[in-house]
Amino acid sequence: LGWENDVHSNTADAGLFVTSDIAWKKKLDLILGGRYDAYNVRSIDLGVLPFEPPSGKGGKGSLTYSASLSYKTDWGLIPYVTNAKSSAIELGQASQVATALLANDDWLSDSFLNEAGVKFTFLDRHLVGSLAWYRQERTQLEQGGGITNVMVTRSEGGEAEIRYVMNDNISATLAGSLQHTTVKGPDHSFAY
């Protein structure tokens, strides 16, 4: 007796990237990055009772980027803003790409990030930390009950981290985050 679903996947990715770090008067810093990836994916479901197409393949190109601007003040604060777009293959729990995703052309997803914050360093670099606010849109793979679905989510929140370095061997860290996530859809899940 075999598995209900037994998906075998092969993925290939060839990429090219460029990055730059532009500084002005050792205060203003602009980091720019761009990347192009060419993805190819093949999957076959050898299960005894699959709930998806028996096989699938796909190929896509994706252009992604990141940009971050920061300013180093004289009193140890570094405010910054970041904007980024990235892409990722929708992988299941066993690193497989579902054939249903390949059939629906949903196997490659984009995410977007906007972040603003401030980093700090005080006490001769013994006390460092950051405070950030962000908004991110990304996908979430949902599998179960014979349904494979990619949902879009939006997360907004903040995070803080403070680290005190006492000596070469001992440091203490305090970190926390608060996040609110909204499922934008499509949401085909159900509950009893």
Backbone as numpy.savetxt, mean C-alpha at the origin, in Angstrom:
# Nx Ny Nz CAx CAy CAz Cx Cy Cz
-9.33 -37.55 -2.82 -10.18 -36.37 -2.82 -9.29 -35.13 -2.82
-9.54 -34.21 -3.71 -8.72 -33.00 -3.82 -9.38 -31.81 -3.18
-8.72 -30.69 -3.30 -9.24 -29.44 -2.78 -10.33 -28.91 -3.69
-11.28 -28.17 -3.09 -12.33 -27.53 -3.86 -11.74 -26.55 -4.88
-10.86 -25.70 -4.40 -10.11 -24.78 -5.25 -8.63 -25.04 -5.04
-7.87 -25.10 -6.11 -6.43 -25.34 -6.05 -5.79 -24.47 -7.14
-5.57 -23.20 -6.82 -5.12 -22.22 -7.80 -3.59 -22.15 -7.81
-3.03 -22.29 -8.99 -1.58 -22.15 -9.20 -1.37 -20.91 -10.07
-0.51 -20.01 -9.63 -0.28 -18.75 -10.35 1.19 -18.54 -10.64
1.44 -17.91 -11.77 2.78 -17.45 -12.13 2.66 -15.95 -12.43
3.52 -15.17 -11.80 3.52 -13.73 -12.04 4.91 -13.29 -12.48
4.94 -12.30 -13.33 6.21 -11.70 -13.78 6.04 -10.19 -13.76
7.09 -9.49 -13.35 7.07 -8.04 -13.26 8.42 -7.51 -13.73
8.40 -6.67 -14.75 9.60 -5.97 -15.19 9.34 -4.49 -14.98
10.28 -3.81 -14.32 10.04 -2.42 -13.99 11.23 -1.52 -14.26
10.93 -0.24 -14.32 11.92 0.79 -14.51 11.53 1.95 -13.59
12.50 2.49 -12.84 12.16 3.57 -11.94 13.20 4.68 -11.99
12.78 5.84 -11.54 13.67 6.99 -11.42 13.30 7.71 -10.12
14.30 8.22 -9.44 14.05 8.95 -8.20 15.02 10.12 -8.12
14.59 11.17 -7.46 15.46 12.34 -7.30 15.26 12.93 -5.92
16.27 13.59 -5.43 16.23 14.29 -4.15 16.80 15.68 -4.42
15.95 16.68 -4.43 16.35 18.04 -4.75 16.29 18.87 -3.48
17.43 19.43 -3.08 17.51 20.24 -1.87 17.85 21.67 -2.23
17.29 22.60 -1.46 17.58 24.01 -1.65 17.99 24.61 -0.32
19.24 25.10 -0.25 19.82 25.73 0.94 19.75 24.84 2.17
19.81 23.53 1.99 19.77 22.54 3.07 18.56 22.68 3.98
17.51 23.30 3.49 16.27 23.48 4.26 15.07 22.85 3.58
14.87 23.20 2.32 13.73 22.72 1.55 14.17 21.48 0.77
13.39 20.41 0.88 13.76 19.14 0.26 12.57 18.59 -0.51
12.79 18.28 -1.79 11.75 17.70 -2.64 12.24 16.35 -3.15
11.50 15.31 -2.82 11.83 13.96 -3.28 10.75 13.54 -4.26
11.17 13.20 -5.48 10.25 12.78 -6.53 10.63 11.38 -7.00
9.63 10.57 -7.26 9.88 9.22 -7.76 8.82 8.81 -8.76
9.22 8.05 -9.74 8.30 7.52 -10.73 8.72 6.10 -11.08
7.75 5.28 -11.42 8.04 3.89 -11.72 7.04 3.38 -12.75
7.54 2.57 -13.69 6.67 1.88 -14.63 6.91 0.39 -14.47
5.82 -0.36 -14.33 5.90 -1.82 -14.21 5.07 -2.46 -15.31
5.60 -3.53 -15.89 4.86 -4.35 -16.85 4.61 -5.70 -16.17
3.35 -5.99 -15.90 2.96 -7.21 -15.19 2.39 -8.23 -16.16
2.69 -9.50 -15.92 2.07 -10.62 -16.63 1.71 -11.68 -15.60
0.48 -12.17 -15.67 -0.03 -13.13 -14.69 -0.75 -14.25 -15.42
-0.53 -15.49 -14.97 -1.27 -16.67 -15.45 -1.70 -17.47 -14.23
-2.94 -17.93 -14.23 -3.45 -18.77 -13.15 -4.27 -19.91 -13.73
-4.24 -21.03 -13.03 -5.07 -22.18 -13.38 -5.62 -22.75 -12.08
-6.90 -23.10 -12.09 -7.55 -23.69 -10.92 -7.73 -25.18 -11.17
-6.96 -26.01 -10.47 -7.00 -27.46 -10.62 -7.90 -28.13 -9.59
-8.74 -27.34 -8.91 -9.61 -27.88 -7.88 -10.68 -28.80 -8.43
-11.25 -29.63 -7.53 -12.27 -30.59 -7.95 -13.64 -29.93 -8.14
-13.89 -28.79 -7.51 -15.16 -28.09 -7.65 -14.92 -26.58 -7.57
-14.23 -26.02 -8.57 -13.93 -24.58 -8.50 -15.18 -23.74 -8.73
-15.22 -22.59 -8.06 -16.32 -21.64 -8.23 -15.91 -20.48 -9.12
-14.93 -20.70 -9.97 -14.43 -19.64 -10.83 -13.98 -20.25 -12.15
-13.62 -19.42 -13.13 -13.15 -19.97 -14.41 -11.95 -20.89 -14.20
-11.77 -21.89 -15.06 -10.68 -22.85 -14.85 -9.29 -22.25 -15.04
-9.18 -21.19 -15.83 -7.86 -20.57 -16.02 -8.04 -19.13 -16.45
-6.94 -18.38 -16.41 -6.98 -17.00 -16.85 -5.58 -16.45 -16.97
-5.45 -15.39 -17.75 -4.17 -14.71 -17.87 -4.41 -13.24 -18.13
-3.41 -12.43 -17.82 -3.54 -11.00 -18.03 -2.18 -10.34 -18.09
-2.14 -9.21 -18.73 -0.93 -8.40 -18.81 -1.31 -6.93 -18.81
-0.63 -6.14 -17.98 -0.92 -4.71 -17.89 0.36 -3.96 -17.55
0.35 -2.69 -17.91 1.40 -1.78 -17.49 0.84 -0.79 -16.50
1.67 -0.34 -15.57 1.20 0.59 -14.55 2.27 1.63 -14.27
1.87 2.90 -14.27 2.74 4.01 -13.95 2.39 4.51 -12.56
3.36 4.55 -11.67 3.12 5.01 -10.30 4.10 6.13 -9.97
3.82 6.88 -8.90 4.66 8.02 -8.55 4.59 8.31 -7.06
5.53 9.12 -6.60 5.50 9.66 -5.25 6.18 11.02 -5.26
5.68 11.93 -4.43 6.27 13.26 -4.28 6.16 13.66 -2.82
7.26 14.12 -2.27 7.28 14.53 -0.87 8.08 15.82 -0.74
7.51 16.81 -0.06 8.14 18.10 0.15 8.26 18.33 1.65
9.47 18.68 2.10 9.68 18.94 3.53 10.54 20.18 3.71
10.46 20.76 4.92 11.23 21.96 5.25 11.85 21.77 6.63
13.15 21.90 6.72 13.87 21.75 7.99 14.00 23.11 8.67
13.33 23.26 9.80 13.42 24.52 10.54 14.67 24.51 11.42
15.02 25.69 11.93 16.21 25.81 12.80 15.97 25.26 14.19
14.73 25.06 14.61 14.45 24.62 15.96 14.02 23.15 16.04
14.33 22.34 15.00 14.16 20.89 15.10 12.86 20.33 14.53
12.01 21.17 13.97 10.76 20.68 13.38 10.92 20.55 11.86
10.31 19.49 11.30 10.36 19.26 9.85 8.93 18.98 9.37
8.19 20.02 8.97 6.87 19.76 8.39 7.02 19.18 6.98
6.06 18.32 6.59 6.14 17.69 5.27 4.75 17.38 4.72
4.68 17.22 3.40 3.48 16.73 2.72 3.92 15.68 1.70
3.09 14.67 1.52 3.40 13.58 0.59 2.15 13.22 -0.20
2.35 12.93 -1.49 1.29 12.43 -2.36 1.87 11.27 -3.14
1.13 10.14 -3.19 1.67 8.96 -3.87 0.56 8.13 -4.48
0.91 7.45 -5.57 0.05 6.45 -6.20 0.87 5.21 -6.39
0.32 4.06 -6.03 1.02 2.79 -6.24 0.05 1.75 -6.79
0.60 0.68 -7.33 -0.20 -0.42 -7.87 0.29 -1.72 -7.28
-0.62 -2.69 -7.17 -0.26 -4.00 -6.64 -1.17 -5.07 -7.23
-0.62 -6.26 -7.39 -1.40 -7.41 -7.84 -2.25 -7.87 -6.66
-3.52 -8.17 -6.92 -4.42 -8.66 -5.88 -4.13 -10.13 -5.61
-3.39 -10.40 -4.56 -3.00 -11.76 -4.20 -3.90 -12.30 -3.10
-4.22 -13.59 -3.18 -4.99 -14.25 -2.15 -4.09 -14.68 -1.00
-4.65 -15.40 -0.05 -3.95 -15.81 1.16 -2.72 -16.67 0.87
-2.75 -17.45 -0.20 -1.63 -18.33 -0.55 -0.83 -17.76 -1.73
-0.86 -16.45 -1.90 -0.15 -15.74 -2.98 -0.64 -16.14 -4.37
-1.89 -16.54 -4.47 -2.46 -16.88 -5.76 -3.27 -15.71 -6.30
-3.40 -15.65 -7.63 -4.25 -14.67 -8.29 -5.48 -15.43 -8.78
-6.63 -15.11 -8.23 -7.86 -15.83 -8.58 -8.17 -15.69 -10.06
-8.57 -16.79 -10.68 -8.91 -16.75 -12.10 -10.12 -15.85 -12.36
-11.01 -15.71 -11.38 -12.16 -14.81 -11.54 -11.68 -13.36 -11.66
-10.65 -12.99 -10.93 -10.10 -11.64 -11.04 -9.49 -11.41 -12.42
-8.83 -12.43 -12.95 -8.25 -12.32 -14.30 -9.35 -12.21 -15.34
-10.43 -12.97 -15.18 -11.54 -12.93 -16.14 -12.23 -11.56 -16.13
-12.31 -10.91 -14.96 -12.97 -9.62 -14.83 -12.01 -8.44 -14.97
-10.73 -8.72 -15.22 -9.70 -7.69 -15.34 -9.60 -6.84 -14.07
-9.74 -7.49 -12.90 -9.66 -6.83 -11.59 -8.41 -7.23 -10.81
-7.42 -7.77 -11.43 -6.28 -8.36 -10.72 -5.18 -7.36 -10.36
-5.21 -6.15 -10.92 -4.23 -5.12 -10.61 -4.97 -3.91 -10.07
-4.61 -3.47 -8.87 -5.33 -2.38 -8.23 -4.40 -1.22 -7.88
-4.96 -0.03 -7.89 -4.22 1.18 -7.53 -4.57 1.60 -6.11
-3.63 2.28 -5.47 -3.90 2.93 -4.19 -3.35 4.34 -4.25
-3.97 5.23 -3.47 -3.59 6.64 -3.45 -3.40 7.07 -2.00
-2.37 7.88 -1.75 -2.07 8.34 -0.39 -1.79 9.83 -0.41
-2.43 10.56 0.49 -2.11 11.95 0.80 -1.79 12.01 2.28
-0.65 12.59 2.62 -0.22 12.64 4.02 0.43 13.98 4.31
0.18 14.50 5.49 0.83 15.72 5.97 1.21 15.49 7.42
2.32 16.05 7.80 2.74 15.85 9.18 3.94 16.69 9.53
4.45 16.39 10.70 5.64 17.07 11.19 6.51 16.04 11.92
7.80 16.08 11.62 8.78 15.26 12.34 9.58 16.20 13.22
10.12 15.66 14.31 10.89 16.52 15.20 12.07 15.77 15.79
13.06 16.54 16.18 14.23 16.01 16.88 14.69 17.07 17.88
14.81 16.66 19.14 15.22 17.55 20.22 16.27 16.86 21.09
16.78 17.58 22.06 17.73 17.06 23.06 18.91 16.35 22.40
19.55 17.05 21.47 20.72 16.52 20.78 20.42 15.16 20.14
19.25 15.08 19.50 18.77 13.89 18.79 18.47 12.70 19.70
18.29 12.94 20.98 17.89 11.85 21.88 16.37 11.69 21.91
15.64 12.74 21.55 14.19 12.68 21.50 13.76 12.98 20.06
13.17 11.97 19.41 12.73 12.11 18.02 11.29 11.63 17.92
10.60 12.07 16.89 9.23 11.60 16.73 8.55 12.22 15.53
7.27 11.89 15.40 6.49 12.41 14.28 5.01 12.40 14.63
4.29 13.26 13.95 2.84 13.35 14.05 2.34 13.51 12.62
1.41 12.65 12.19 0.98 12.65 10.79 -0.53 12.45 10.68
-1.10 13.03 9.63 -2.49 12.83 9.25 -2.50 12.33 7.82
-3.38 11.39 7.52 -3.37 10.81 6.17 -4.78 10.47 5.70
-4.86 10.31 4.37 -6.07 9.83 3.71 -5.59 8.89 2.61
-6.12 7.68 2.63 -5.67 6.67 1.67 -6.86 5.95 1.07
-6.80 5.74 -0.25 -7.78 4.90 -0.93 -7.03 3.68 -1.45
-7.55 2.51 -1.13 -6.92 1.27 -1.58 -7.98 0.19 -1.71
-7.56 -0.96 -2.18 -8.50 -2.06 -2.37 -8.32 -3.11 -1.29
-9.36 -3.92 -1.15 -9.35 -5.02 -0.20 -9.93 -6.24 -0.92
-9.18 -7.32 -0.94 -9.64 -8.54 -1.59 -10.56 -9.30 -0.65
-11.72 -9.66 -1.16 -12.71 -10.41 -0.37 -12.98 -11.73 -1.08
-12.75 -12.83 -0.38 -13.00 -14.16 -0.95 -13.80 -14.98 0.04
-14.78 -15.70 -0.46 -15.57 -16.58 0.39 -16.92 -16.85 -0.21
-17.45 -18.02 0.07 -18.77 -18.38 -0.43 -18.84 -18.43 -1.95
-17.72 -18.72 -2.60 -17.71 -18.78 -4.05 -17.62 -17.44 -4.74
-17.44 -16.37 -3.95 -17.37 -15.03 -4.52 -15.97 -14.46 -4.31
-15.39 -13.95 -5.36 -14.13 -13.21 -5.28 -14.42 -11.79 -5.71
-14.13 -10.84 -4.84 -14.52 -9.46 -5.07 -13.40 -8.53 -4.61
-13.21 -7.44 -5.32 -12.26 -6.40 -4.92 -13.07 -5.17 -4.52
-12.97 -4.78 -3.25 -13.69 -3.62 -2.74 -12.72 -2.46 -2.58
-13.21 -1.25 -2.80 -12.42 -0.04 -2.59 -12.72 0.50 -1.20
-11.68 0.84 -0.46 -11.84 1.42 0.87 -11.16 2.78 0.93
-11.65 3.63 1.81 -11.03 4.92 2.09 -10.73 4.97 3.59
-9.48 5.24 3.91 -9.06 5.36 5.31 -8.57 6.76 5.57
-8.97 7.29 6.72 -8.48 8.59 7.17 -8.06 8.43 8.62
-6.97 9.07 8.98 -6.55 8.93 10.35 -5.29 9.71 10.66
-4.81 9.44 11.85 -3.59 10.08 12.32 -2.75 9.09 13.07
-1.47 9.39 13.15 -0.56 8.53 13.90 0.52 9.39 14.52
1.02 8.92 15.65 2.06 9.64 16.38 3.09 8.64 16.91
4.34 9.08 16.93 5.40 8.26 17.49 6.42 9.16 18.17
6.82 8.77 19.37 7.85 9.48 20.11 8.86 8.44 20.58
10.13 8.71 20.33 11.19 7.79 20.76 12.24 8.58 21.54
12.59 8.05 22.71 13.65 8.64 23.52 14.79 7.65 23.61
15.97 8.06 23.15 17.16 7.21 23.18 17.95 7.59 24.43
17.97 6.69 25.40 18.65 6.96 26.66 20.16 6.79 26.55
20.57 5.69 25.88 21.99 5.45 25.63 22.10 4.51 24.43
23.27 3.97 24.17 23.46 3.10 23.00 22.66 1.80 23.09
22.22 1.41 24.27 21.55 0.13 24.46 20.08 0.23 24.83
19.61 1.38 25.26 18.24 1.49 25.77 17.52 2.66 25.11
16.32 2.37 24.61 15.44 3.42 24.11 14.00 3.06 24.47
13.16 4.07 24.49 11.74 3.86 24.79 10.92 4.50 23.68
9.86 3.80 23.26 9.01 4.28 22.17 7.56 4.30 22.61
6.88 5.35 22.26 5.44 5.48 22.47 4.84 5.76 21.10
3.91 4.91 20.66 3.31 5.06 19.35 1.82 4.80 19.43
1.07 5.48 18.58 -0.36 5.26 18.54 -0.94 5.73 17.23
-2.13 5.22 16.91 -2.80 5.64 15.69 -4.31 5.58 15.89
-4.99 6.36 15.11 -6.45 6.39 15.10 -6.86 6.43 13.64
-7.74 5.49 13.25 -8.10 5.38 11.84 -9.58 5.09 11.70
-10.17 5.67 10.66 -11.56 5.37 10.29 -11.55 4.91 8.84
-12.12 3.74 8.59 -12.14 3.17 7.24 -13.58 3.04 6.76
-13.82 3.46 5.53 -15.13 3.37 4.90 -15.02 2.47 3.68
-15.93 1.51 3.55 -15.99 0.67 2.35 -16.79 1.44 1.31
-16.11 1.76 0.20 -16.78 2.51 -0.87 -17.54 1.60 -1.81
-17.14 0.34 -1.88 -17.86 -0.65 -2.68 -17.08 -1.07 -3.90
-17.60 -1.97 -4.69 -18.88 -2.64 -4.39 -18.71 -3.67 -3.27
-19.69 -3.77 -2.41 -19.66 -4.70 -1.30 -20.76 -5.73 -1.54
-20.37 -6.95 -1.92 -21.32 -8.02 -2.20 -21.41 -9.01 -1.04
-20.89 -8.62 0.12 -20.93 -9.53 1.27 -22.32 -9.52 1.89
-22.55 -10.53 2.72 -23.83 -10.61 3.43 -23.57 -11.20 4.80
-24.54 -11.05 5.69 -24.44 -11.61 7.05 -25.78 -12.24 7.40
-25.73 -13.24 8.27 -26.96 -13.90 8.71 -27.54 -13.19 9.89
